[in-house]
Amino acid sequence: MNNHNEISFRKQSRNLLLIFTRNPELGKVKTRLAKTIGKEAALNIYRFLLEHTKQVTQNLSCDKAVYYSAKIRENDIWDATTYQKHQQEGSDLGERMHNAFQQAFSTGYEKVVIIGSDLPDVTSEHINDAFQKLNSNDVVMGPAEDGGYYLLGIKKLHANIFQHKDWGTSTVRKDTLNDLQNESVHLLETLNDVDVFDDIKNNPTFNQFLK
């Protein structure tokens, strides 16, 4: 296994998209959702969201790297010719994101955008727009309805935005923007990520999983 100083990217573009995923295993994904709809349905929904993430990212012109929460999978939906594969390193989400961005910038990428993999409404346009807006802004953020963010794009490492946050709570975006008050920040449209039953109950896309 590479240790995280040795991570190498196949660099073809100056732009890199980081995709943070969880390994789709029963009982390990969407645990808050599973409390309401059961582990099996929660896993099926997460697989659906992963597939959606792949559809909207696979044809983007930037380089792409999937960061796995646990073991890197060779034969999964992420085609290794399109997606570079790495493992998340760090004790909390902030540290894991920080390390991924740091690896990207030390490789020479100029603009780096991160997204999660639980966004039913994210489109290729959101991601292209994020790279575009980094031409004239220091930071681009996609606000999530729950007070966090679903996308973050930067041109250099801002270490403080990954520290001292209550990850997974409604204060994350506010605290992060507070750290960035001296930078120019562009906000994309607000989207909803899927964490709990309320996030899907009024979205007909998910009815097929709730039989």
Backbone as CSV, one residue per row, in Angstrom:
resi,resn,N_x,N_y,N_z,CA_x,CA_y,CA_z,C_x,C_y,C_z
1,MET,0.858,-1.203,0.000,0.000,0.000,0.000,0.892,1.250,0.000
2,ASN,0.580,2.194,-0.840,1.319,3.463,-0.802,1.096,4.137,0.532
3,ASN,2.139,4.705,1.122,1.808,5.607,2.214,1.547,6.964,1.592
4,HIS,0.981,7.885,2.372,0.389,9.003,1.649,1.390,10.013,1.117
5,ASN,2.658,9.822,1.384,3.626,10.698,0.733,3.951,10.235,-0.680
6,GLU,3.578,9.009,-0.973,4.005,8.448,-2.254,2.878,8.404,-3.276
7,ILE,1.743,8.978,-2.924,0.628,8.895,-3.860,1.010,9.575,-5.169
8,SER,0.770,8.890,-6.253,1.075,9.512,-7.533,-0.199,9.586,-8.360
9,PHE,-0.357,10.672,-9.066,-1.503,10.839,-9.949,-1.029,10.710,-11.396
10,ARG,-1.903,10.191,-12.244,-1.631,10.273,-13.685,-2.148,11.635,-14.138
11,LYS,-1.265,12.586,-14.243,-1.714,13.964,-14.430,-1.849,14.307,-15.910
12,GLN,-3.079,14.568,-16.341,-3.306,14.938,-17.736,-3.922,16.328,-17.869
13,SER,-4.490,16.802,-16.793,-5.167,18.099,-16.810,-4.595,18.929,-15.664
14,ARG,-4.869,20.221,-15.671,-4.451,21.040,-14.523,-5.515,21.028,-13.432
15,ASN,-6.664,20.438,-13.774,-7.796,20.405,-12.843,-8.030,18.980,-12.362
16,LEU,-8.303,18.840,-11.089,-8.556,17.512,-10.524,-9.857,17.519,-9.735
17,LEU,-10.691,16.503,-9.978,-11.901,16.294,-9.190,-11.650,15.133,-8.230
18,LEU,-11.828,15.396,-6.940,-11.744,14.351,-5.919,-13.161,13.894,-5.596
19,ILE,-13.380,12.591,-5.586,-14.703,12.045,-5.244,-14.530,11.171,-4.013
20,PHE,-15.129,11.598,-2.909,-15.039,10.811,-1.673,-16.191,9.815,-1.628
21,THR,-15.852,8.540,-1.472,-16.896,7.515,-1.429,-16.712,6.633,-0.204
22,ARG,-17.798,5.947,0.126,-17.703,4.865,1.105,-17.805,3.549,0.356
23,ASN,-17.138,2.530,0.857,-17.283,1.224,0.218,-18.709,0.744,0.467
24,PRO,-19.423,0.341,-0.620,-20.850,0.001,-0.467,-21.050,-1.374,0.185
25,GLU,-21.039,-1.379,1.508,-21.205,-2.634,2.250,-22.401,-2.526,3.177
26,LEU,-23.111,-3.636,3.300,-24.331,-3.678,4.106,-24.038,-3.268,5.545
27,GLY,-24.826,-2.304,6.033,-24.671,-1.878,7.417,-23.587,-0.836,7.634
28,LYS,-22.845,-0.502,6.553,-21.734,0.459,6.710,-22.014,1.790,6.031
29,VAL,-23.085,1.865,5.238,-23.365,3.107,4.511,-24.750,3.631,4.881
30,LYS,-24.855,4.946,4.877,-26.152,5.596,5.128,-26.819,5.009,6.368
31,THR,-26.071,4.968,7.453,-26.570,4.313,8.671,-27.753,5.064,9.290
32,ARG,-27.752,6.387,9.156,-28.895,7.144,9.718,-30.163,6.881,8.919
33,LEU,-29.980,6.742,7.607,-31.110,6.406,6.741,-31.606,4.989,7.028
34,ALA,-30.658,4.093,7.259,-30.993,2.676,7.492,-31.879,2.489,8.722
35,LYS,-31.745,3.403,9.684,-32.579,3.281,10.890,-34.058,3.341,10.547
36,THR,-34.389,4.074,9.484,-35.792,4.200,9.087,-36.195,3.160,8.042
37,ILE,-35.334,2.909,7.072,-35.772,2.087,5.925,-35.099,0.720,5.861
38,GLY,-34.176,0.461,6.792,-33.487,-0.836,6.792,-32.162,-0.776,6.047
39,LYS,-31.263,-1.681,6.433,-29.897,-1.661,5.875,-29.868,-1.964,4.385
40,GLU,-30.719,-2.906,3.969,-30.706,-3.327,2.566,-31.110,-2.177,1.641
41,ALA,-32.220,-1.518,1.992,-32.697,-0.395,1.172,-31.685,0.749,1.190
42,ALA,-31.070,0.980,2.354,-30.074,2.053,2.459,-28.873,1.759,1.553
43,LEU,-28.463,0.491,1.513,-27.345,0.110,0.644,-27.716,0.288,-0.828
44,ASN,-28.936,-0.117,-1.183,-29.380,0.039,-2.575,-29.433,1.502,-2.981
45,ILE,-29.873,2.353,-2.073,-29.912,3.794,-2.357,-28.498,4.329,-2.530
46,TYR,-27.595,3.885,-1.676,-26.218,4.379,-1.804,-25.592,3.916,-3.123
47,ARG,-25.877,2.671,-3.513,-25.360,2.181,-4.811,-25.909,3.036,-5.959
48,PHE,-27.173,3.386,-5.856,-27.810,4.243,-6.860,-27.118,5.620,-6.905
49,LEU,-26.810,6.164,-5.733,-26.152,7.470,-5.673,-24.724,7.404,-6.232
50,LEU,-24.030,6.304,-5.965,-22.692,6.120,-6.537,-22.764,6.094,-8.064
51,GLU,-23.743,5.364,-8.569,-23.925,5.251,-10.025,-24.212,6.638,-10.627
52,HIS,-25.061,7.410,-9.950,-25.364,8.769,-10.406,-24.089,9.624,-10.421
53,THR,-23.289,9.504,-9.372,-22.040,10.273,-9.293,-21.120,9.908,-10.452
54,LYS,-21.078,8.618,-10.771,-20.246,8.184,-11.899,-20.772,8.782,-13.209
55,GLN,-22.089,8.729,-13.408,-22.676,9.243,-14.659,-22.343,10.718,-14.867
56,VAL,-22.409,11.518,-13.799,-22.202,12.968,-13.995,-20.727,13.339,-14.056
57,THR,-19.832,12.429,-13.638,-18.410,12.796,-13.612,-17.583,12.145,-14.715
58,GLN,-18.064,11.024,-15.285,-17.157,10.238,-16.130,-16.710,10.959,-17.399
59,ASN,-17.534,11.874,-17.919,-17.157,12.549,-19.162,-16.587,13.952,-18.963
60,LEU,-16.361,14.343,-17.727,-15.760,15.654,-17.472,-14.324,15.668,-17.995
61,SER,-13.858,16.840,-18.388,-12.523,16.910,-18.994,-11.394,16.980,-17.970
62,CYS,-11.722,17.160,-16.693,-10.679,17.212,-15.666,-10.178,15.796,-15.340
63,ASP,-9.047,15.718,-14.638,-8.632,14.439,-14.062,-9.570,14.114,-12.903
64,LYS,-9.688,12.821,-12.610,-10.645,12.390,-11.584,-10.004,11.342,-10.670
65,ALA,-10.222,11.482,-9.385,-9.685,10.499,-8.440,-10.772,10.123,-7.444
66,VAL,-10.997,8.824,-7.301,-11.936,8.323,-6.292,-11.137,7.975,-5.043
67,TYR,-11.589,8.519,-3.925,-10.963,8.223,-2.631,-11.890,7.329,-1.824
68,TYR,-11.439,6.115,-1.572,-12.256,5.122,-0.864,-12.117,5.292,0.650
69,SER,-13.215,5.070,1.365,-13.186,5.177,2.825,-12.384,4.031,3.420
70,ALA,-12.495,2.856,2.791,-11.764,1.698,3.290,-10.919,1.168,2.136
71,LYS,-10.991,-0.101,1.879,-10.118,-0.722,0.900,-10.414,-0.232,-0.529
72,ILE,-9.357,-0.036,-1.314,-9.522,0.306,-2.735,-10.018,-0.928,-3.480
73,ARG,-11.070,-0.745,-4.280,-11.616,-1.868,-5.058,-11.173,-1.754,-6.510
74,GLU,-10.670,-2.844,-7.041,-10.217,-2.801,-8.435,-11.380,-2.938,-9.419
75,ASN,-12.235,-3.933,-9.206,-13.289,-4.203,-10.203,-14.638,-3.727,-9.688
76,ASP,-14.837,-2.424,-9.731,-16.126,-1.887,-9.287,-16.628,-0.927,-10.363
77,ILE,-17.561,-0.066,-10.009,-18.150,0.800,-11.049,-17.165,1.858,-11.549
78,TRP,-16.099,2.098,-10.783,-15.158,3.153,-11.163,-14.085,2.557,-12.075
79,ASP,-14.185,2.850,-13.351,-13.242,2.307,-14.321,-11.864,2.946,-14.107
80,ALA,-10.880,2.092,-13.889,-9.545,2.584,-13.532,-8.869,3.372,-14.664
81,THR,-9.368,3.251,-15.882,-8.780,4.060,-16.953,-9.292,5.509,-16.897
82,THR,-10.429,5.706,-16.246,-11.004,7.054,-16.107,-10.723,7.648,-14.731
83,TYR,-10.780,6.791,-13.723,-10.664,7.256,-12.335,-9.400,6.703,-11.688
84,GLN,-8.580,7.593,-11.160,-7.472,7.152,-10.330,-8.056,6.728,-8.980
85,LYS,-7.415,5.801,-8.319,-7.986,5.249,-7.091,-7.016,5.396,-5.926
86,HIS,-7.516,5.989,-4.865,-6.694,6.190,-3.666,-7.521,5.864,-2.433
87,GLN,-6.850,5.764,-1.311,-7.563,5.531,-0.063,-7.507,6.788,0.797
88,GLN,-8.619,7.085,1.456,-8.659,8.235,2.355,-7.739,7.960,3.546
89,GLU,-7.008,8.997,3.947,-6.088,8.869,5.079,-6.406,9.953,6.095
90,GLY,-6.593,9.552,7.337,-6.832,10.560,8.371,-7.882,10.098,9.351
91,SER,-7.920,10.758,10.500,-8.783,10.278,11.584,-10.197,10.853,11.517
92,ASP,-10.370,11.998,10.862,-11.735,12.506,10.678,-11.853,13.050,9.263
93,LEU,-13.054,13.461,8.901,-13.302,13.911,7.530,-12.393,15.073,7.150
94,GLY,-12.182,15.995,8.081,-11.343,17.151,7.794,-9.928,16.744,7.423
95,GLU,-9.366,15.854,8.218,-7.994,15.401,7.961,-7.914,14.621,6.648
96,ARG,-8.945,13.833,6.374,-8.944,13.056,5.130,-9.019,13.979,3.906
97,MET,-9.858,15.015,4.007,-9.940,15.974,2.887,-8.633,16.748,2.756
98,HIS,-8.114,17.216,3.875,-6.855,17.964,3.867,-5.762,17.158,3.168
99,ASN,-5.633,15.880,3.524,-4.580,15.051,2.941,-4.776,14.871,1.438
100,ALA,-6.037,14.699,1.014,-6.313,14.520,-0.418,-5.967,15.793,-1.201
101,PHE,-6.364,16.943,-0.670,-6.033,18.210,-1.345,-4.516,18.427,-1.368
102,GLN,-3.874,18.132,-0.251,-2.427,18.333,-0.170,-1.704,17.474,-1.214
103,GLN,-2.138,16.226,-1.353,-1.536,15.337,-2.343,-1.731,15.897,-3.751
104,ALA,-2.929,16.430,-3.989,-3.230,16.967,-5.321,-2.357,18.174,-5.646
105,PHE,-2.262,19.105,-4.696,-1.460,20.302,-4.965,0.024,19.968,-5.075
106,SER,0.495,19.002,-4.284,1.920,18.674,-4.372,2.243,17.970,-5.684
107,THR,1.207,17.456,-6.357,1.404,16.859,-7.675,1.433,17.930,-8.767
108,GLY,0.965,19.132,-8.435,1.008,20.211,-9.420,-0.340,20.614,-9.988
109,TYR,-1.425,20.065,-9.444,-2.741,20.510,-9.905,-2.966,21.959,-9.481
110,GLU,-3.661,22.705,-10.346,-3.885,24.132,-10.078,-5.253,24.414,-9.468
111,LYS,-6.248,23.624,-9.886,-7.583,23.778,-9.305,-8.052,22.393,-8.876
112,VAL,-8.505,22.291,-7.639,-8.942,20.994,-7.129,-10.327,21.159,-6.497
113,VAL,-11.234,20.290,-6.916,-12.619,20.331,-6.427,-12.932,18.980,-5.799
114,ILE,-13.608,18.997,-4.649,-14.023,17.746,-4.013,-15.543,17.683,-3.949
115,ILE,-16.091,16.486,-4.185,-17.520,16.256,-3.967,-17.683,14.950,-3.191
116,GLY,-18.847,14.813,-2.565,-19.198,13.541,-1.953,-19.898,12.676,-2.986
117,SER,-20.472,11.576,-2.523,-21.108,10.651,-3.473,-22.544,10.353,-3.057
118,ASP,-23.200,11.334,-2.433,-24.586,11.099,-2.002,-25.495,12.255,-2.424
119,LEU,-25.290,12.682,-3.685,-25.989,13.877,-4.173,-26.857,13.543,-5.379
120,PRO,-28.144,13.297,-5.163,-28.999,12.923,-6.293,-29.170,14.034,-7.317
121,ASP,-28.978,15.287,-6.923,-29.263,16.404,-7.832,-28.021,17.046,-8.427
122,VAL,-26.842,16.554,-8.083,-25.643,17.180,-8.641,-25.533,16.828,-10.126
123,THR,-25.052,17.788,-10.912,-24.923,17.581,-12.363,-23.490,17.889,-12.791
124,SER,-23.177,17.499,-14.005,-21.868,17.841,-14.576,-21.683,19.354,-14.601
125,GLU,-22.790,20.079,-14.819,-22.713,21.550,-14.906,-22.237,22.154,-13.586
126,HIS,-22.724,21.602,-12.472,-22.278,22.130,-11.173,-20.753,22.039,-11.061
127,ILE,-20.209,20.914,-11.490,-18.769,20.687,-11.331,-17.973,21.546,-12.319
128,ASN,-18.432,21.595,-13.556,-17.764,22.463,-14.536,-17.808,23.919,-14.102
129,ASP,-18.963,24.315,-13.569,-19.144,25.688,-13.098,-18.161,25.994,-11.964
130,ALA,-17.963,25.008,-11.083,-17.046,25.210,-9.955,-15.627,25.495,-10.460
131,PHE,-15.156,24.689,-11.426,-13.817,24.934,-11.977,-13.747,26.306,-12.652
132,GLN,-14.813,26.643,-13.371,-14.881,27.931,-14.073,-14.800,29.100,-13.091
133,LYS,-15.595,29.004,-12.021,-15.658,30.114,-11.055,-14.345,30.278,-10.290
134,LEU,-13.513,29.237,-10.273,-12.213,29.371,-9.608,-11.267,30.276,-10.395
135,ASN,-11.610,30.582,-11.656,-10.791,31.542,-12.405,-10.805,32.902,-11.726
136,SER,-11.933,33.265,-11.164,-12.071,34.618,-10.609,-12.344,34.632,-9.110
137,ASN,-12.298,33.456,-8.456,-12.503,33.380,-7.002,-11.435,32.480,-6.388
138,ASP,-11.181,32.698,-5.089,-10.217,31.842,-4.389,-10.820,30.485,-4.055
139,VAL,-12.116,30.518,-3.734,-12.785,29.313,-3.238,-14.178,29.232,-3.854
140,VAL,-14.611,28.018,-4.173,-15.990,27.791,-4.600,-16.596,26.767,-3.654
141,MET,-17.835,27.029,-3.236,-18.488,26.099,-2.313,-19.902,25.807,-2.788
142,GLY,-20.296,24.556,-2.695,-21.671,24.167,-2.973,-22.374,23.919,-1.648
143,PRO,-23.248,24.816,-1.220,-23.903,24.662,0.082,-24.900,23.496,0.076
144,ALA,-24.893,22.716,1.139,-25.893,21.652,1.297,-26.994,22.157,2.214
145,GLU,-28.195,21.643,2.010,-29.345,22.132,2.791,-29.177,21.898,4.287
146,ASP,-28.348,20.915,4.648,-28.224,20.590,6.079,-27.200,21.456,6.812
147,GLY,-26.647,22.471,6.117,-25.689,23.354,6.780,-24.239,22.993,6.501
148,GLY,-24.038,21.916,5.789,-22.675,21.565,5.364,-22.434,22.042,3.948
149,TYR,-21.534,21.370,3.245,-21.344,21.671,1.825,-21.157,20.372,1.053
150,TYR,-21.624,20.391,-0.213,-21.518,19.180,-1.035,-20.342,19.266,-1.997
151,LEU,-19.781,20.467,-2.148,-18.668,20.668,-3.066,-17.766,21.756,-2.498
152,LEU,-16.472,21.560,-2.654,-15.512,22.586,-2.258,-14.417,22.615,-3.313
153,GLY,-14.125,23.809,-3.826,-13.060,23.952,-4.816,-12.074,25.009,-4.364
154,ILE,-10.771,24.690,-4.454,-9.740,25.643,-4.031,-8.563,25.612,-5.009
155,LYS,-7.737,26.664,-4.928,-6.554,26.760,-5.790,-5.261,26.641,-5.007
156,LYS,-5.376,26.704,-3.676,-4.229,26.430,-2.821,-4.777,25.901,-1.503
157,LEU,-3.909,25.272,-0.742,-4.371,24.623,0.486,-4.688,25.660,1.562
158,HIS,-5.912,25.648,2.043,-6.299,26.467,3.203,-6.468,25.494,4.365
159,ALA,-5.391,25.231,5.083,-5.408,24.145,6.083,-6.466,24.369,7.165
160,ASN,-6.701,25.649,7.513,-7.600,25.918,8.645,-9.040,25.471,8.387
161,ILE,-9.448,25.398,7.110,-10.854,25.054,6.857,-11.141,23.583,7.140
162,PHE,-10.090,22.794,7.326,-10.291,21.369,7.598,-10.114,21.033,9.081
163,GLN,-9.869,22.063,9.877,-9.592,21.833,11.300,-10.722,22.379,12.172
164,HIS,-10.879,21.752,13.343,-11.810,22.234,14.376,-13.237,22.412,13.872
165,LYS,-13.721,21.427,13.136,-15.114,21.468,12.665,-15.866,20.290,13.268
166,ASP,-17.151,20.510,13.552,-18.007,19.397,13.977,-18.596,18.763,12.726
167,TRP,-17.829,17.875,12.098,-18.235,17.293,10.816,-19.585,16.597,10.946
168,GLY,-20.416,16.792,9.925,-21.727,16.153,9.942,-22.776,16.957,10.692
169,THR,-22.434,18.159,11.132,-23.429,18.981,11.831,-23.763,20.223,10.998
170,SER,-24.758,20.956,11.467,-25.279,22.085,10.682,-24.390,23.327,10.761
171,THR,-23.295,23.287,11.524,-22.438,24.480,11.651,-21.249,24.469,10.696
172,VAL,-21.071,23.373,9.958,-19.837,23.211,9.173,-19.643,24.327,8.148
173,ARG,-20.686,24.634,7.395,-20.520,25.649,6.344,-20.244,27.019,6.953
174,LYS,-21.013,27.382,7.973,-20.847,28.690,8.616,-19.420,28.838,9.161
175,ASP,-18.938,27.790,9.829,-17.591,27.836,10.413,-16.521,27.899,9.318
176,THR,-16.771,27.188,8.226,-15.795,27.184,7.127,-15.749,28.555,6.459
177,LEU,-16.915,29.147,6.216,-16.955,30.476,5.593,-16.298,31.514,6.501
178,ASN,-16.446,31.316,7.791,-15.811,32.196,8.756,-14.285,32.163,8.601
179,ASP,-13.746,30.960,8.366,-12.297,30.812,8.147,-11.850,31.477,6.855
180,LEU,-12.801,31.684,5.942,-12.451,32.172,4.600,-12.843,33.629,4.397
181,GLN,-13.019,34.371,5.480,-13.564,35.723,5.288,-12.608,36.660,4.549
182,ASN,-11.329,36.314,4.487,-10.397,37.158,3.719,-10.211,36.686,2.284
183,GLU,-10.936,35.654,1.902,-10.821,35.113,0.540,-12.102,35.440,-0.234
184,SER,-12.011,35.428,-1.551,-13.247,35.593,-2.328,-13.864,34.208,-2.539
185,VAL,-15.106,34.072,-2.110,-15.800,32.777,-2.142,-17.030,32.885,-3.032
186,HIS,-17.146,31.968,-3.975,-18.355,31.904,-4.800,-19.204,30.727,-4.328
187,LEU,-20.500,30.996,-4.085,-21.412,29.932,-3.664,-22.239,29.454,-4.855
188,LEU,-22.239,28.152,-5.063,-23.100,27.541,-6.079,-24.516,27.436,-5.519
189,GLU,-25.434,26.831,-6.295,-26.787,26.684,-5.754,-26.792,25.644,-4.624
190,THR,-27.746,25.795,-3.738,-27.866,24.872,-2.611,-28.515,23.568,-3.070
191,LEU,-27.920,22.446,-2.690,-28.478,21.128,-3.006,-28.660,20.331,-1.722
192,ASN,-29.372,19.235,-1.861,-29.625,18.375,-0.710,-28.807,17.098,-0.847
193,ASP,-28.072,16.728,0.191,-27.450,15.409,0.148,-28.319,14.441,0.960
194,VAL,-28.123,13.166,0.746,-29.000,12.153,1.347,-28.348,11.582,2.596
195,ASP,-28.920,11.911,3.753,-28.427,11.358,5.019,-29.515,10.656,5.809
196,VAL,-30.702,11.259,5.807,-31.806,10.719,6.620,-33.058,10.592,5.759
197,PHE,-34.073,9.943,6.289,-35.290,9.652,5.534,-35.950,10.924,4.987
198,ASP,-35.923,11.994,5.777,-36.520,13.259,5.321,-35.906,13.736,4.002
199,ASP,-34.652,13.353,3.755,-33.975,13.801,2.531,-34.522,13.122,1.281
200,ILE,-35.198,11.994,1.448,-35.667,11.262,0.256,-37.175,11.113,0.183
201,LYS,-37.873,11.364,1.286,-39.285,10.955,1.321,-40.149,11.665,0.282
202,ASN,-39.772,12.886,-0.099,-40.579,13.613,-1.095,-39.961,13.592,-2.479
203,ASN,-38.937,12.749,-2.663,-38.265,12.680,-3.955,-38.654,11.382,-4.652
204,PRO,-39.480,11.470,-5.728,-40.018,10.270,-6.374,-38.935,9.315,-6.899
205,THR,-37.736,9.855,-7.144,-36.623,9.009,-7.601,-36.415,7.811,-6.677
206,PHE,-36.690,8.007,-5.399,-36.327,6.987,-4.406,-37.462,6.013,-4.087
207,ASN,-38.649,6.257,-4.686,-39.782,5.388,-4.364,-39.486,3.913,-4.646
208,GLN,-38.705,3.679,-5.716,-38.408,2.291,-6.109,-37.683,1.528,-4.987
209,PHE,-36.998,2.260,-4.100,-36.241,1.579,-3.037,-37.065,1.412,-1.752
210,LEU,-38.256,1.979,-1.756,-39.036,2.024,-0.509,-40.246,1.134,-0.551
211,LYS,-40.229,0.141,-1.427,-41.379,-0.763,-1.570,-41.605,-1.513,-0.254
